[in-house]
Amino acid sequence: MTADSKIIPTVGEACLIVAICFGWFMLASIDAVVRGFPTVASFSDSSLSGLMAVECFFGAIALAVLHLRGYSIKELLPKPTWRGCLAGTLLCAVALCACWLVEQLFSQSQREAQPILAILENARPTLVLILALSLLNGLYEETFLLGYLIRGFSAAGASFALGLNVLVRLLYHLYQGPMGAVSVVIFGLVVGYYYWRTRVLWPSVFAHMLADVLGLAHL
């Protein structure tokens, strides 16, 4: 099979790629829900370095599998541009504003009781690690959620492709609590819809990077 941007993934292939890229994170997230959302863990230089190593490891395996399946890795990965950075900045602003509006539906006590807030409050990573993790994490997640899943299942229609992206994204972010999960869904819909309409990946990657930096740096 030759590299072809029009390859349609099989259900088995998609399940394998999702399991490789996000399976471990899904299990950890579900475990956090079962244990009542523990907040003793936090984001430190050590934990962020470990997360980067895990994403590099799983990402390399997933890309190798897709390469053997005939995918063009060059087409899967985003192409950074200054215009894309500007679009990503605006996209991030839209997504965060939408999340803020929905958060207002929660009471003040509910917002303050969310596990993700306690985790971030205790987070004290250095700026270098924040920037490195944000770059890698945005690239990792959006490449496989948008560049692979949405593009691969575009023939099934927007509802299915966007819904699949949001479902996978939600399952490995459950540890953030109800409000955090809602925000993840909103963010996933915003960046996913943008990608669906434009088929340009970098703005969504950049928007994700900015959102991670803002959250981890308490900005």
Short mmCIF file of the C-alpha atoms (twelve columns), coordinates in Angstrom:
data_MODEL
# 
_entry.id   MODEL 
# 
loop_
_atom_site.group_PDB 
_atom_site.id 
_atom_site.type_symbol 
_atom_site.label_atom_id 
_atom_site.label_alt_id 
_atom_site.label_comp_id 
_atom_site.label_asym_id 
_atom_site.label_seq_id 
_atom_site.Cartn_x 
_atom_site.Cartn_y 
_atom_site.Cartn_z 
_atom_site.pdbx_PDB_model_num 
ATOM 1   C CA . MET A 1   0.000   0.000  0.000  1 
ATOM 2   C CA . THR A 2   1.392   3.398  -0.944 1 
ATOM 3   C CA . ALA A 3   1.106   6.530  1.186  1 
ATOM 4   C CA . ASP A 4   -2.231  8.144  0.422  1 
ATOM 5   C CA . SER A 5   -4.038  10.984 2.189  1 
ATOM 6   C CA . LYS A 6   -7.370  9.375  1.224  1 
ATOM 7   C CA . ILE A 7   -6.883  6.171  3.190  1 
ATOM 8   C CA . ILE A 8   -10.007 5.423  5.199  1 
ATOM 9   C CA . PRO A 9   -9.207  3.795  8.542  1 
ATOM 10  C CA . THR A 10  -10.931 0.602  9.536  1 
ATOM 11  C CA . VAL A 11  -12.665 0.394  12.897 1 
ATOM 12  C CA . GLY A 12  -9.981  -1.981 14.119 1 
ATOM 13  C CA . GLU A 13  -7.188  0.346  13.046 1 
ATOM 14  C CA . ALA A 14  -8.836  3.347  14.693 1 
ATOM 15  C CA . CYS A 15  -9.343  1.418  17.931 1 
ATOM 16  C CA . LEU A 16  -5.697  0.362  17.881 1 
ATOM 17  C CA . ILE A 17  -4.416  3.924  17.360 1 
ATOM 18  C CA . VAL A 18  -6.720  5.294  20.065 1 
ATOM 19  C CA . ALA A 19  -5.620  2.521  22.431 1 
ATOM 20  C CA . ILE A 20  -1.940  3.242  21.756 1 
ATOM 21  C CA . CYS A 21  -2.198  7.019  22.048 1 
ATOM 22  C CA . PHE A 22  -4.825  7.441  24.734 1 
ATOM 23  C CA . GLY A 23  -5.552  4.059  26.307 1 
ATOM 24  C CA . TRP A 24  -3.176  4.502  29.260 1 
ATOM 25  C CA . PHE A 25  -4.506  8.002  29.936 1 
ATOM 26  C CA . MET A 26  -8.108  6.782  29.743 1 
ATOM 27  C CA . LEU A 27  -7.443  4.069  32.317 1 
ATOM 28  C CA . ALA A 28  -5.725  6.541  34.647 1 
ATOM 29  C CA . SER A 29  -8.576  9.015  34.234 1 
ATOM 30  C CA . ILE A 30  -11.267 6.418  34.923 1 
ATOM 31  C CA . ASP A 31  -9.290  5.226  37.949 1 
ATOM 32  C CA . ALA A 32  -9.279  8.804  39.279 1 
ATOM 33  C CA . VAL A 33  -13.069 8.947  38.947 1 
ATOM 34  C CA . VAL A 34  -13.477 5.612  40.747 1 
ATOM 35  C CA . ARG A 35  -11.223 6.826  43.591 1 
ATOM 36  C CA . GLY A 36  -13.211 10.016 44.025 1 
ATOM 37  C CA . PHE A 37  -11.024 12.495 42.129 1 
ATOM 38  C CA . PRO A 38  -7.855  12.533 44.274 1 
ATOM 39  C CA . THR A 39  -6.094  15.894 44.106 1 
ATOM 40  C CA . VAL A 40  -2.834  15.011 45.843 1 
ATOM 41  C CA . ALA A 41  -1.135  14.653 42.450 1 
ATOM 42  C CA . SER A 42  0.106   17.786 40.783 1 
ATOM 43  C CA . PHE A 43  2.016   19.010 37.764 1 
ATOM 44  C CA . SER A 44  5.721   19.269 38.552 1 
ATOM 45  C CA . ASP A 45  8.846   19.294 36.416 1 
ATOM 46  C CA . SER A 46  9.194   15.593 37.120 1 
ATOM 47  C CA . SER A 47  5.608   14.688 36.205 1 
ATOM 48  C CA . LEU A 48  5.634   16.874 33.078 1 
ATOM 49  C CA . SER A 49  8.924   15.325 31.944 1 
ATOM 50  C CA . GLY A 50  7.439   11.878 32.480 1 
ATOM 51  C CA . LEU A 51  4.318   12.813 30.520 1 
ATOM 52  C CA . MET A 52  6.445   14.084 27.641 1 
ATOM 53  C CA . ALA A 53  8.430   10.847 27.588 1 
ATOM 54  C CA . VAL A 54  5.223   8.785  27.547 1 
ATOM 55  C CA . GLU A 55  3.721   10.835 24.723 1 
ATOM 56  C CA . CYS A 56  6.909   10.590 22.671 1 
ATOM 57  C CA . PHE A 57  6.973   6.813  23.186 1 
ATOM 58  C CA . PHE A 58  3.313   6.174  22.350 1 
ATOM 59  C CA . GLY A 59  3.326   8.742  19.555 1 
ATOM 60  C CA . ALA A 60  6.301   7.095  17.872 1 
ATOM 61  C CA . ILE A 61  4.586   3.698  18.033 1 
ATOM 62  C CA . ALA A 62  1.337   5.082  16.614 1 
ATOM 63  C CA . LEU A 63  3.118   6.873  13.773 1 
ATOM 64  C CA . ALA A 64  5.094   3.721  12.975 1 
ATOM 65  C CA . VAL A 65  1.859   1.714  12.773 1 
ATOM 66  C CA . LEU A 66  0.251   4.313  10.518 1 
ATOM 67  C CA . HIS A 67  3.357   4.432  8.320  1 
ATOM 68  C CA . LEU A 68  3.165   0.654  7.879  1 
ATOM 69  C CA . ARG A 69  -0.516  1.064  7.036  1 
ATOM 70  C CA . GLY A 70  0.440   3.381  4.181  1 
ATOM 71  C CA . TYR A 71  -0.208  6.793  5.683  1 
ATOM 72  C CA . SER A 72  1.961   9.755  4.810  1 
ATOM 73  C CA . ILE A 73  3.377   10.976 8.130  1 
ATOM 74  C CA . LYS A 74  4.118   14.329 6.500  1 
ATOM 75  C CA . GLU A 75  0.422   14.773 5.737  1 
ATOM 76  C CA . LEU A 76  -0.637  13.744 9.238  1 
ATOM 77  C CA . LEU A 77  1.549   16.308 10.987 1 
ATOM 78  C CA . PRO A 78  0.696   20.042 11.067 1 
ATOM 79  C CA . LYS A 79  2.565   22.683 9.087  1 
ATOM 80  C CA . PRO A 80  3.382   25.672 11.348 1 
ATOM 81  C CA . THR A 81  2.821   29.130 9.856  1 
ATOM 82  C CA . TRP A 82  2.613   32.635 11.314 1 
ATOM 83  C CA . ARG A 83  -0.909  32.969 9.945  1 
ATOM 84  C CA . GLY A 84  -1.797  29.698 11.617 1 
ATOM 85  C CA . CYS A 85  -0.426  31.015 14.921 1 
ATOM 86  C CA . LEU A 86  -2.683  34.059 14.648 1 
ATOM 87  C CA . ALA A 87  -5.684  31.895 13.782 1 
ATOM 88  C CA . GLY A 88  -4.805  29.600 16.692 1 
ATOM 89  C CA . THR A 89  -4.644  32.542 19.099 1 
ATOM 90  C CA . LEU A 90  -8.121  33.667 18.050 1 
ATOM 91  C CA . LEU A 91  -9.358  30.076 18.183 1 
ATOM 92  C CA . CYS A 92  -8.036  29.686 21.728 1 
ATOM 93  C CA . ALA A 93  -9.747  32.925 22.771 1 
ATOM 94  C CA . VAL A 94  -13.065 31.750 21.326 1 
ATOM 95  C CA . ALA A 95  -12.784 28.359 23.022 1 
ATOM 96  C CA . LEU A 96  -11.837 29.811 26.420 1 
ATOM 97  C CA . CYS A 97  -14.630 32.403 26.237 1 
ATOM 98  C CA . ALA A 98  -17.122 29.638 25.434 1 
ATOM 99  C CA . CYS A 99  -15.820 27.593 28.371 1 
ATOM 100 C CA . TRP A 100 -16.088 30.619 30.681 1 
ATOM 101 C CA . LEU A 101 -19.697 31.238 29.657 1 
ATOM 102 C CA . VAL A 102 -20.648 27.639 30.390 1 
ATOM 103 C CA . GLU A 103 -18.806 27.739 33.723 1 
ATOM 104 C CA . GLN A 104 -21.150 30.524 34.820 1 
ATOM 105 C CA . LEU A 105 -23.926 27.943 34.885 1 
ATOM 106 C CA . PHE A 106 -22.163 26.399 37.876 1 
ATOM 107 C CA . SER A 107 -22.404 27.968 41.304 1 
ATOM 108 C CA . GLN A 108 -19.322 29.577 42.840 1 
ATOM 109 C CA . SER A 109 -18.936 26.692 45.283 1 
ATOM 110 C CA . GLN A 110 -19.192 24.146 42.482 1 
ATOM 111 C CA . ARG A 111 -16.534 25.922 40.444 1 
ATOM 112 C CA . GLU A 112 -14.141 26.125 43.392 1 
ATOM 113 C CA . ALA A 113 -14.645 22.441 44.259 1 
ATOM 114 C CA . GLN A 114 -13.471 21.097 40.891 1 
ATOM 115 C CA . PRO A 115 -10.502 18.658 41.142 1 
ATOM 116 C CA . ILE A 116 -8.609  20.262 38.280 1 
ATOM 117 C CA . LEU A 117 -8.471  23.590 40.139 1 
ATOM 118 C CA . ALA A 118 -6.889  21.958 43.172 1 
ATOM 119 C CA . ILE A 119 -4.394  20.126 40.978 1 
ATOM 120 C CA . LEU A 120 -3.426  23.302 39.125 1 
ATOM 121 C CA . GLU A 121 -3.240  25.284 42.353 1 
ATOM 122 C CA . ASN A 122 -0.502  22.973 43.586 1 
ATOM 123 C CA . ALA A 123 1.304   22.974 40.248 1 
ATOM 124 C CA . ARG A 124 4.677   24.719 40.254 1 
ATOM 125 C CA . PRO A 125 6.547   23.604 37.144 1 
ATOM 126 C CA . THR A 126 9.222   25.805 35.607 1 
ATOM 127 C CA . LEU A 127 8.391   27.884 32.543 1 
ATOM 128 C CA . VAL A 128 10.708  25.851 30.333 1 
ATOM 129 C CA . LEU A 129 8.862   22.626 31.153 1 
ATOM 130 C CA . ILE A 130 5.488   24.340 30.737 1 
ATOM 131 C CA . LEU A 131 6.398   25.527 27.242 1 
ATOM 132 C CA . ALA A 132 7.926   22.190 26.229 1 
ATOM 133 C CA . LEU A 133 4.988   20.155 27.517 1 
ATOM 134 C CA . SER A 134 2.426   22.498 25.987 1 
ATOM 135 C CA . LEU A 135 4.097   22.278 22.583 1 
ATOM 136 C CA . LEU A 136 4.343   18.494 22.653 1 
ATOM 137 C CA . ASN A 137 0.915   17.897 24.195 1 
ATOM 138 C CA . GLY A 138 -0.904  20.133 21.731 1 
ATOM 139 C CA . LEU A 139 0.889   18.487 18.841 1 
ATOM 140 C CA . TYR A 140 0.301   14.975 20.177 1 
ATOM 141 C CA . GLU A 141 -3.378  15.251 20.974 1 
ATOM 142 C CA . GLU A 142 -4.547  17.227 17.956 1 
ATOM 143 C CA . THR A 143 -2.496  15.217 15.473 1 
ATOM 144 C CA . PHE A 144 -4.231  12.006 16.462 1 
ATOM 145 C CA . LEU A 145 -7.651  13.401 17.400 1 
ATOM 146 C CA . LEU A 146 -8.081  15.763 14.468 1 
ATOM 147 C CA . GLY A 147 -5.447  14.921 11.884 1 
ATOM 148 C CA . TYR A 148 -6.139  11.206 12.155 1 
ATOM 149 C CA . LEU A 149 -9.645  10.624 13.543 1 
ATOM 150 C CA . ILE A 150 -11.606 13.532 12.086 1 
ATOM 151 C CA . ARG A 151 -9.831  13.417 8.740  1 
ATOM 152 C CA . GLY A 152 -10.061 9.637  8.572  1 
ATOM 153 C CA . PHE A 153 -13.778 9.482  9.355  1 
ATOM 154 C CA . SER A 154 -14.822 12.612 7.468  1 
ATOM 155 C CA . ALA A 155 -16.796 10.486 5.028  1 
ATOM 156 C CA . ALA A 156 -19.068 9.463  7.916  1 
ATOM 157 C CA . GLY A 157 -20.182 13.083 8.346  1 
ATOM 158 C CA . ALA A 158 -19.434 15.951 10.682 1 
ATOM 159 C CA . SER A 159 -21.565 14.676 13.566 1 
ATOM 160 C CA . PHE A 160 -19.811 11.316 13.721 1 
ATOM 161 C CA . ALA A 161 -16.277 12.633 13.167 1 
ATOM 162 C CA . LEU A 162 -16.609 15.506 15.654 1 
ATOM 163 C CA . GLY A 163 -18.419 13.284 18.141 1 
ATOM 164 C CA . LEU A 164 -15.685 10.668 17.993 1 
ATOM 165 C CA . ASN A 165 -13.037 13.314 18.607 1 
ATOM 166 C CA . VAL A 166 -14.939 14.684 21.607 1 
ATOM 167 C CA . LEU A 167 -15.670 11.245 23.075 1 
ATOM 168 C CA . VAL A 168 -12.036 10.143 23.044 1 
ATOM 169 C CA . ARG A 169 -10.902 13.542 24.348 1 
ATOM 170 C CA . LEU A 170 -13.438 13.373 27.188 1 
ATOM 171 C CA . LEU A 171 -12.529 9.856  28.300 1 
ATOM 172 C CA . TYR A 172 -8.943  10.744 29.173 1 
ATOM 173 C CA . HIS A 173 -9.871  14.048 30.827 1 
ATOM 174 C CA . LEU A 174 -12.464 12.702 33.269 1 
ATOM 175 C CA . TYR A 175 -10.020 13.185 36.149 1 
ATOM 176 C CA . GLN A 176 -10.633 16.931 35.902 1 
ATOM 177 C CA . GLY A 177 -14.142 16.624 37.343 1 
ATOM 178 C CA . PRO A 178 -17.554 17.566 35.895 1 
ATOM 179 C CA . MET A 179 -16.794 21.192 35.053 1 
ATOM 180 C CA . GLY A 180 -13.393 20.316 33.664 1 
ATOM 181 C CA . ALA A 181 -14.971 17.625 31.506 1 
ATOM 182 C CA . VAL A 182 -17.524 20.094 30.144 1 
ATOM 183 C CA . SER A 183 -14.741 22.527 29.289 1 
ATOM 184 C CA . VAL A 184 -12.848 19.759 27.504 1 
ATOM 185 C CA . VAL A 185 -15.939 18.956 25.432 1 
ATOM 186 C CA . ILE A 186 -16.404 22.607 24.476 1 
ATOM 187 C CA . PHE A 187 -12.746 23.048 23.589 1 
ATOM 188 C CA . GLY A 188 -12.809 19.851 21.536 1 
ATOM 189 C CA . LEU A 189 -15.873 21.001 19.623 1 
ATOM 190 C CA . VAL A 190 -14.377 24.414 18.862 1 
ATOM 191 C CA . VAL A 191 -11.001 23.200 17.586 1 
ATOM 192 C CA . GLY A 192 -12.588 20.164 15.948 1 
ATOM 193 C CA . TYR A 193 -15.146 22.245 14.074 1 
ATOM 194 C CA . TYR A 194 -12.438 24.640 12.891 1 
ATOM 195 C CA . TYR A 195 -10.407 21.735 11.567 1 
ATOM 196 C CA . TRP A 196 -13.481 20.197 9.952  1 
ATOM 197 C CA . ARG A 197 -14.171 23.407 8.045  1 
ATOM 198 C CA . THR A 198 -10.602 24.260 7.072  1 
ATOM 199 C CA . ARG A 199 -8.657  20.968 7.113  1 
ATOM 200 C CA . VAL A 200 -5.734  23.024 8.454  1 
ATOM 201 C CA . LEU A 201 -4.314  21.456 11.617 1 
ATOM 202 C CA . TRP A 202 -1.768  23.941 12.958 1 
ATOM 203 C CA . PRO A 203 -4.239  26.563 14.324 1 
ATOM 204 C CA . SER A 204 -5.926  23.913 16.486 1 
ATOM 205 C CA . VAL A 205 -2.536  22.661 17.687 1 
ATOM 206 C CA . PHE A 206 -1.454  26.213 18.525 1 
ATOM 207 C CA . ALA A 207 -4.758  26.926 20.312 1 
ATOM 208 C CA . HIS A 208 -4.231  23.807 22.435 1 
ATOM 209 C CA . MET A 209 -0.668  24.862 23.216 1 
ATOM 210 C CA . LEU A 210 -1.814  28.294 24.380 1 
ATOM 211 C CA . ALA A 211 -4.576  26.820 26.530 1 
ATOM 212 C CA . ASP A 212 -2.075  24.496 28.227 1 
ATOM 213 C CA . VAL A 213 0.380   27.333 28.861 1 
ATOM 214 C CA . LEU A 214 -2.324  29.565 30.324 1 
ATOM 215 C CA . GLY A 215 -3.561  26.799 32.616 1 
ATOM 216 C CA . LEU A 216 -0.206  25.540 33.848 1 
ATOM 217 C CA . ALA A 217 1.287   29.005 34.286 1 
ATOM 218 C CA . HIS A 218 -1.803  30.276 36.163 1 
ATOM 219 C CA . LEU A 219 -2.259  33.112 33.650 1 
# 
